[in-house]
C-alpha cells in the first residue's frame, strides 16, 4: 500500500511540475482521469477518453520502476498523435486535439514482469 501512496504522490507532484504554475490544461469530457492499474508482462492496457478540440491535453503514466513502459495516444481515426517510448516507465504525451471525440490511450509493458502504474489524463 505504501508503494501505491508514493506512486500517487509522485504523480501529483509530476503533474504540478509538468503543467507549470498557472498553465492552462483542458480536462477530458467528464473531468480529469486518474487511475492506478497493473499492466502484465509484455501486455498493453488500452483506454478510451473523450477530448475537446483545441484544448491542450496531458497524458502521463508513472510506473513502479520494475519495467520499461511506453505510452501511445491515437485519435478517433487511429492516427498516432503522440508517444513516449524512452527506456523508462515515466511517460508523458502533450498535445492539442485538432478534432474532438474518442481518443485511445495505450500503455505498453516491455518487461518480463507486471508494472503497477498511475495514469492521468488532464
Secondary structure as GFF3:
##gff-version 3
##sequence-region A 1 122
A	DSSP	alpha_helix	2	19	.	.	.	ID=ss1
A	DSSP	beta_strand	33	39	.	.	.	ID=ss2
A	DSSP	beta_strand	44	51	.	.	.	ID=ss3
A	DSSP	beta_strand	56	63	.	.	.	ID=ss4
A	DSSP	beta_strand	69	74	.	.	.	ID=ss5
A	DSSP	beta_strand	80	84	.	.	.	ID=ss6
A	DSSP	beta_strand	90	96	.	.	.	ID=ss7
A	DSSP	beta_strand	101	109	.	.	.	ID=ss8
A	DSSP	beta_strand	115	121	.	.	.	ID=ss9
###
